[in-house]
Amino acid sequence: MDIDAWVWWLVGAVALGIPLVMTAMPEFGMFAVGAVAAAITAGLGGGIVAQVLVFVVVSVALIAVVRPIAARNRAHSPGTVTGVDALKGRQAVVVERVDGSGGRIKLAGEIWSARSLDADQSYEPGREVDVVEIEGATAVVM
């Protein structure tokens, strides 16, 4: 049974795609694209030297071009703030008097226990306050 070279290159591309999915290492994907390019070269009648050369050139070119772009985007993408960290800096409305020992506010549509940042400061119902910190289930406001 004689299998054409382009089939072997496609088998290699699939084989390189498996670790890409399993490890999330994009380099394997770039090698897989190089193998597909070599399969096309083989299908067009290129010799083994041309096939290997196309595989190497395409793979190295993709790594040289795509990796720096991906690294730059990863470094500049702002982190998504979630959970209680997303509540810091938001405004809330005082529902029950808030002072250094406690109180209640409406924050993001929910009622939270709260205390003032400055123990001597108090806030009356209806007043808007800023959330400085979340300590457990208590919002620290000012």
C-alpha positions as CSV (number, residue, x, y, z in Angstrom):
1,M,0.0,0.0,0.0
2,D,1.6,3.2,-1.2
3,I,0.3,6.4,0.5
4,D,1.0,9.7,-1.2
5,A,3.2,12.2,0.7
6,W,0.4,14.8,1.0
7,V,-1.7,12.3,3.0
8,W,1.2,11.9,5.4
9,W,1.5,15.6,5.8
10,L,-2.2,15.9,6.6
11,V,-1.8,13.1,9.1
12,G,1.0,15.0,10.6
13,A,-1.1,18.2,10.7
14,V,-3.8,16.4,12.6
15,A,-1.2,14.9,14.9
16,L,0.1,18.4,15.7
17,G,-3.5,19.6,16.2
18,I,-4.0,17.2,19.1
19,P,-1.4,18.7,21.4
20,L,-2.7,22.1,20.4
21,V,-6.1,21.3,21.8
22,M,-4.7,19.4,24.8
23,T,-2.1,21.9,25.9
24,A,-3.4,25.2,24.5
25,M,0.1,25.8,23.1
26,P,-0.4,27.8,19.8
27,E,3.0,26.8,18.5
28,F,1.5,23.3,17.7
29,G,-1.1,25.0,15.6
30,M,1.5,26.9,13.7
31,F,3.4,23.7,13.0
32,A,0.1,22.1,11.9
33,V,-0.4,24.9,9.4
34,G,3.1,24.3,8.1
35,A,2.2,20.7,7.6
36,V,-0.9,21.6,5.6
37,A,1.3,23.9,3.5
38,A,3.7,21.0,2.9
39,A,0.7,18.8,2.0
40,I,-0.3,21.3,-0.6
41,T,3.2,21.4,-1.9
42,A,3.3,17.6,-2.1
43,G,-0.1,17.6,-3.9
44,L,1.2,20.1,-6.5
45,G,4.1,17.7,-7.2
46,G,6.9,19.3,-5.1
47,G,9.7,17.0,-4.1
48,I,10.5,16.0,-0.5
49,V,13.1,18.8,-0.2
50,A,10.5,21.4,-1.3
51,Q,7.9,19.9,1.1
52,V,10.2,20.0,4.1
53,L,11.4,23.5,3.2
54,V,7.8,24.8,2.9
55,F,7.0,23.2,6.3
56,V,9.9,24.8,8.0
57,V,9.5,28.2,6.4
58,V,5.8,28.5,7.0
59,S,6.1,27.2,10.6
60,V,9.0,29.5,11.5
61,A,7.3,32.5,9.8
62,L,4.1,31.9,11.7
63,I,6.0,31.6,15.0
64,A,8.0,34.7,14.3
65,V,5.0,36.8,13.3
66,V,2.1,35.5,15.4
67,R,3.8,34.9,18.8
68,P,5.0,38.5,19.3
69,I,1.5,39.8,18.3
70,A,-0.1,37.4,20.8
71,A,2.3,38.3,23.6
72,R,1.7,42.0,23.0
73,N,-2.1,41.6,23.1
74,R,-1.8,39.5,26.2
75,A,0.3,42.1,27.9
76,H,-2.0,45.0,27.0
77,S,-5.4,43.5,27.6
78,P,-6.9,44.9,30.7
79,G,-7.9,42.3,33.3
80,T,-11.6,41.8,33.8
81,V,-12.6,42.7,37.4
82,T,-15.2,40.4,38.8
83,G,-16.9,39.6,42.1
84,V,-16.5,42.0,45.0
85,D,-13.5,43.7,43.3
86,A,-15.9,45.0,40.7
87,L,-17.9,46.8,43.5
88,K,-15.0,48.9,44.7
89,G,-15.3,52.5,43.6
90,R,-19.0,52.2,42.8
91,Q,-21.7,54.5,44.3
92,A,-24.3,53.3,46.7
93,V,-27.4,54.8,48.4
94,V,-27.7,54.7,52.2
95,V,-30.8,52.8,53.2
96,E,-30.3,52.8,57.0
97,R,-27.9,55.2,58.8
98,V,-24.3,54.2,58.3
99,D,-21.6,55.0,60.8
100,G,-18.5,53.4,62.2
101,S,-20.4,50.5,63.7
102,G,-22.7,49.6,60.8
103,G,-25.7,50.4,58.7
104,R,-27.2,49.4,55.3
105,I,-26.7,50.5,51.8
106,K,-28.2,49.6,48.4
107,L,-25.3,48.6,46.1
108,A,-25.7,47.2,42.6
109,G,-29.4,46.5,43.3
110,E,-28.8,44.6,46.5
111,I,-28.9,45.6,50.2
112,W,-25.5,45.3,51.8
113,S,-24.3,45.8,55.4
114,A,-22.0,48.8,55.5
115,R,-19.8,50.8,57.8
116,S,-18.1,54.2,57.3
117,L,-14.3,54.3,56.6
118,D,-14.0,57.1,59.2
119,A,-15.5,55.9,62.5
120,D,-16.6,59.4,63.4
121,Q,-18.5,60.0,60.1
122,S,-22.1,59.0,59.6
123,Y,-24.4,59.0,56.6
124,E,-28.1,59.4,56.6
125,P,-30.7,57.5,54.5
126,G,-30.9,58.7,50.9
127,R,-27.3,60.0,50.7
128,E,-25.0,58.6,48.0
129,V,-21.7,57.2,49.2
130,D,-18.7,55.7,47.5
131,V,-17.6,52.1,48.2
132,V,-14.0,52.0,49.2
133,E,-13.5,48.4,50.2
134,I,-15.4,45.2,50.7
135,E,-14.6,43.3,53.9
136,G,-16.4,40.0,54.0
137,A,-20.0,40.9,53.5
138,T,-19.6,44.5,54.7
139,A,-19.0,47.5,52.4
140,V,-16.7,50.2,53.7
141,V,-18.0,53.5,52.5
142,M,-17.2,57.2,52.5
